[in-house]
Amino acid sequence: MDQPVTNTPELSVSELAGALKRTIEDAFGQVRLRGEISGYRGPHSSGHVYFSLKDQNAKIDAVIWKGVFSRIKFRPEDGLEVVAIGRITTFPGKSSYQIIIEQMEPAGVGALMALLEERRRKLQGEGLFDSARKRALPYLPQVIGIVTSPTGAVIRDMIHRLSDRFPCTVLVWPVRVQGEGSAAEVAAGIRGFNAIGEEDELPRPDVLVVARGGGSLEDLWSFNEEIVVRAGAESTIPLVSAIGHETDWTLLDLVADIRAPTPTAAAEMVVPVRADLLADLRDRAARLAGSMARGQDRRRRDLANLARAMGSAERLLENPAQRLDRAILRLDNALRAARDRRSVLLANLARRLGAQKPEARLARFRERIAGLGERLRGIGQRQPAERLQRLDQLEKRLRQAMLTTHQRETREIVRRKEILASLARRLPHAMEARGKVRKAALEAQAKLLDSLAYKNVLARGYAVIRQEDRILSRREGLEAGQAVSIEFADGRIEAVTGAGGAPAPRPARKPAPGGGQGSLF
C-alpha cells in the first residue's frame, strides 16, 4: 500500500514541546492574572511553592520560586483571591502550561478583610477572645519584655517613655514585624519570654508588650496570623498589644489582655509615674501621722473619762481583801489537814512495820512450832511408828516451808521499810515546797492589795475630801459654810467651804489616837 505523500516535517515530542514553550513564552512574556488560590499546601521541602489559580471556568498551575516567596508580604491561603504577576510557560514533563509568579498581592483590601473576618469568627468560636481570659496588668512590674524590631523608632520611643515614668529592666526580643517569617518570629518571641524560668540567668518578665508602628493592612498582616494569636492566648505572662495607630486593629489585639492604641501609650499603661507615686506616698504618710495623733488624743481622753468613772478605792479593795482573807483561811486549813493526814498515815505505817519486825515474826513462828511439837508428841504416843515417821517428814517439810516463807517476808519487810524511809524523807520537802508556793501566792496578793491602796495615791499629791462619812467626788451639792475634812498623805485637816463652794482651811483638829489618819475601811 502506498504511503501518502506530505511536506509536513517530522518532529520529536521534545522538539514539539520546546517549540510550544518558546511560542507561549514569546506571546505571554508577562501577564497580570486574577484568580483564587486552590490546592495550597505551603512551601515544598526545596522552598518552592506549588498551587493553582482558578476562576469559575478555568484553572492554571502556579509556581513561586523560593527567592520570590520570601518577598511576599502576606501568607497565601486556600480560597484567597489574589492578583499575580508573572510569565506563562510550559512544563514538558506534564504537557501542561503554568504561570511562574514573580509578584503577588491580595485582590483588594476586601479580600483580606473577608479572610480576616472568617479567621476572627473561627478563633472566637474557640473562646480565645473571651473576656474571662483577660488578666489585670501588674501594678509595678520590675521586668518588661518587648517583642518588636530592634532598629525601628518604636523601641526607642518606648524605652524613652519608660525611663521618664519609672525606670525598670527592659528585655527586647528582636523580630521582623512584616514580611515572610515575621509571624513565626513574633510567636517565637512570645513563647520564648514565657519559657524563661526562675533559675535562668535572664529575669522572667512581669508583663509582655508586642509593639509595631503604623502601616497598611498588608503591613500588619503578620499580627493576624493564627500562630501569633495562639501564642498570645497561650502566654502565662500578661500581654499588651500595641500594633499600629489607634485606628488600626489586629487579631492579636483581641486575644491580648490589654490593647494599647500606640506603642508609646503601651509604655504609659504598664508603669505608673514615679513622681506621682512618691507624692501620693508622702500624702498618705502625712495622713497616717495625723490619724495616729488624733487616735492618741482620743484614747487619752477616753482614759481620762474612764479614770473619772472608776469607783472609790474602798469599793475596789473590798472584794480583793475579802478574797485574800478567805484564801489565807483556806490555806491554813489545808495545811493543817494535810499535816494530819500525813501523821495518821505515818502512824499506820509505823504500826504495820512494827508488826512485821523479824523478832516478832520469829516469836510467832516459835510459838506455832512449839504447839505443833506438842501435838506431834501426843500423836506419837497414840499412833504406831509408821505415823511417827510420816509426821517427821511433814515436820521437815513444814520447817522448810516456814523457813522459805520467813525469808520471803523478810525481804518484803526490808523493801517496804526502804519505801517508808523514802516517803519519810520526801514528806518534809513536800510540805516545805507547798508552804513556799502558798507563801508566794500570799505575798503576791499582799503586793496587789498594797498597789491598790489609796494611800499610795495620796502620796503622789492627791487628797480625799469628806463631808461627815461621805467621800466627795464632785463639787456639785456643796454650799458655802459647810464643814469638810481633807485627808492628805500625812494627816487630815478640817475646812469650811467658801463662797464658791471651795473649801476654806480652818485650824486642824487634834490628831486621832494611833497616828491621826482616818481609815477608809
GIJO-V793465 format. One record per run of one state. SS is the DSSP state (2 for helix, 1 for strand, 0 for the rest). FROM is the first residue (numbers start at 0). LEN is the number of residues. If there is no record, write none. Layout:
ss=SS from=FROM len=LEN
ss=SS from=FROM len=LEN
//
This chain:
ss=0 from=0 len=12
ss=2 from=12 len=15
ss=0 from=27 len=3
ss=1 from=30 len=8
ss=0 from=38 len=10
ss=1 from=48 len=6
ss=0 from=54 len=4
ss=1 from=58 len=6
ss=0 from=64 len=1
ss=2 from=65 len=4
ss=0 from=69 len=11
ss=1 from=80 len=11
ss=0 from=91 len=4
ss=1 from=95 len=11
ss=0 from=106 len=2
ss=2 from=108 len=17
ss=0 from=125 len=5
ss=2 from=130 len=3
ss=0 from=133 len=9
ss=1 from=142 len=6
ss=0 from=148 len=4
ss=2 from=152 len=13
ss=0 from=165 len=3
ss=1 from=168 len=6
ss=0 from=174 len=7
ss=2 from=181 len=13
ss=0 from=194 len=12
ss=1 from=206 len=6
ss=0 from=212 len=8
ss=2 from=220 len=4
ss=0 from=224 len=1
ss=2 from=225 len=9
ss=0 from=234 len=3
ss=1 from=237 len=6
ss=0 from=243 len=7
ss=2 from=250 len=5
ss=0 from=255 len=2
ss=1 from=257 len=2
ss=0 from=259 len=3
ss=2 from=262 len=8
ss=0 from=270 len=3
ss=2 from=273 len=36
ss=0 from=309 len=3
ss=2 from=312 len=43
ss=0 from=355 len=2
ss=2 from=357 len=25
ss=0 from=382 len=2
ss=2 from=384 len=68
ss=0 from=452 len=1
ss=2 from=453 len=6
ss=0 from=459 len=4
ss=1 from=463 len=4
ss=0 from=467 len=2
ss=1 from=469 len=3
ss=0 from=472 len=10
ss=1 from=482 len=6
ss=0 from=488 len=2
ss=1 from=490 len=7
ss=0 from=497 len=5
ss=1 from=502 len=3
ss=0 from=505 len=16
//
